[in-house]
Amino acid sequence: MKILIMSDIHANWHATEAILARESYDALIFLGDVVDFGPDPRKCIDFLMESARMRFRGVRGEHDHAMAFGTGASPGGEMERISSVSREWGEGLLSSGEVGFLRRLPLEERISLDGMDFELAHRPDPETIPILERGRERTDPVSCRKFILVGHSHKPYIKSFGDTAVLNPGSVGQPRDNDPRASYAVIEDGEASIRRVKYDIEKTVKGLERSRMPYEVKGRLISMLLSGAAAG
């Protein structure tokens, strides 16, 4: 079995499309934050909605929650301002069905696939922190019986501790590890690995330029896409 793991799409359809063009899969796991920052929230949500009719499991990130329930998402500072502006623009594009889909996504979930146990959440919970602190960061493919899957940081990693691994696939649509390529993970025949793929960033940039977001916010988002780094 091949499991595709994606997180933090952030309304970047062209990055998502590049992954789908490269990878076939038997199951899709999504770890939250399909909306905000990018120009194509509807296309990205509709992809997840269509996937949900097949073998799909997903959880709700804080940006999804904010879009669905009208709350704040980021902890403060520049990113909160940028996300609020992009959300205000994006919420006017979504149908009630798309908002309802975001509302129905759980905050966390436990599943079993292909003989492995998975815990899904957008952010690591306190019980996961000791594994992150003591676990050995892996660059080679990893086989474990249990995987804790998280997103949120936009920085990919796999850390193992005994028969458990914590895996963050990084961000599909807005990487923040100084590598602008779309980031994701694959578990194939029980072996997990982080993968990257180039996509046509210029198409996403043009989509932002065509949007009615304020010019200054668009400029910050474009800079983040091109650099693969967070706002200053």
N, C-alpha and C positions, 0 to 999 in steps of 0.2 A: 504494500500500500504506500502511496505517496501523498503526504499531507503538506499543503501549502499554508504557511503562516504569515499573515500580513497584519500590520498595525499602523496607526497614524497616517492614514491616506491623505487626510486634510484636503479634500476636494481637488486633488490633482489626478485627473483622469488619464492624462498622457503617461504619467509614471506607472499607474495601475495597468494600463493597456500594454506597456512594454513588458511587464512581468507576465501577464497572461499570454502574450505572444511567445514567450520563451518557455513557460512551464505548463505542462499538463498536470492534472492532479485528480486524486480520488476523493479528497476531502479538503475543505477550506476552513481554517480557523482565523477569525478576525478579533483583534485585541483592542479595538476601540479607537475613537476619534476619526470618523470618516469626514466630518465637516470642518469648516473654518479655514481661513488663510488662502485657499485655492479658488480657481474660477469655475469649477464644475461640480458643485455639491450634488446636483440632481443625478448626473450620470453615475457618480460614485455610489450614491445611496441605491439607485435603481439596480446597479450591478449586484450589490449585497442582497437586495430584495429578491432578485431572480435566483441568486445562489441559494437563498434560504429555502427554495422549493426542492432543492436537492440535498446533498450532504454538506451542511453548513452549521457551524457553531460560532457564536460571536458574543461579545460583551460590549457594554456601553462605556465610552470614555467621558471625561468631564466636559469636553466640547460638545459631544453628542447630547449629554444631559442638559447642558445650558441651552442648546438649540431646541430641544424637545420640551423643556419645562420653563424656559425664560429666566434662567438663573445665570450667575457669573461662572466663569470657568477657570481663569488663570489666577495665580496667587497675588499678582500685582505687577506694577511697573510697566515697562514698554510692551511686553507680550500681552498683558491684559488689555491694554488700549488697542493694540492691533487686532486681537481676536474679537473684541467687542465690535469694532467697526466692520470687520469682515463678516461677522455673524449677523449684524443688522442688515447688511446688504443681502446675505445669502438666504435669510429666513423668508424674504419676500419671493423667492424663487420656488420654494418647496410646496408640494401639495399636502393635504391633510393626511393622505396615506403614507407619504414619506416621513412626515413628522411622527405619525403613529408607529411606524417601524422602529424609529429611534427610541421611542418610549418603551416599546416592548422588549428591547434588548436588556438582558439581565446585567447587573453590575459585576457578578462573578458566576462561575459555573465549574462543575466537576464532571468530567466525561472519561470514558474509556474508548480507545480506538486501537485496533491492531495489536492487542495484548499489552498496551501501555496505558497508564493513568495520567490524566492531565488536570491541572488546576488552572483556570483561566481568570485573569483579572487585568484591568488596565494598569493599575499601579501595584507594586509589591505590598503585601500586608506585613505587619510587624513580625510574624512568624518566619517570613522569608528572609529577613535581614541577616540573621546569622549565617545562612547559606551564602549570601552575597559577600559577606565579610570574610568568611573562612574558605569559601569555595575556590577552586583553581580555575582561572580563566582559560578557556580552551580555544585554540585556533584550528585544531584538527576535528574531524567529524566525531560526534559523541553518541554513544548508545547507552540509554538508561531505561529503567523500568518506569520511573516517574518523572514527569516534566512539569515544572511550574512556569507558565507562560505569561509574560507581562509586556507592556509597551511603555508609553508615556515619556520616556527619557529621550527618544529619537536617536539613541545610540545603541548599536547592536552589540550583544555579547552572549556567550554561553559560559556558565560557571557550574562546575559539578562538585558534588559533595556526597560521597558514598554512591548509592544507587539513584540519587536525585540530581537533576540538572535544572537550573533556572535559565530560561532562554528569553532574550529580548530580541526580536527580529529587526529592531531599528525602525526607521520611518520610511514608508513608501513614498510619501509626497513631500516631505520637508525634512530631510536628514540634517542633523546638527553635529556631525562628527567630522566636519571639514571635508566630506566626500559627497558631492552633489548627486551621485548615482542613487537610484531607488534601491532601498534595502529591504530584505525579506528573509525568511527562513524556509527550509524544506526538511521534513523528516521522511526519509525514504527507506523502506525495509528496516525500520527501527533506528536509523542513523541520522542524526540531526546536524545541519550545517547552515551557516549564514551565507547568503548570496547577494550579489550586487548586479545591477544592470543599468547601462546607460539608456536614457530616454531623450526625446526631443524637448529639451527644456524651453527652447524658443517658442514652441506651441503653447506651453503653459504661460510663458511670459506674455505672449500676445493676448491670451485669454484674460489675463489680469489687466492688461492695458485697455482692453475693450470694456471692462467692467466699469460700473459707476461708483466704485470705491474712491475715496479721496486720493488725490494724486500722491500725496506724501506717504500714505499707507501702502499704496501700490508699489512705490519705489522701495520701501523697506522690505516688502515681501519678495520682490524680484531680486533684491540683493541677497536675501537669505537663500533663495533657490540656487542662484549662481555660485555662491560660495560654499553651500552646505553647512552653514553656521547659523547660530541663533542671533537674534537682534542684539545689538550692543547694550 
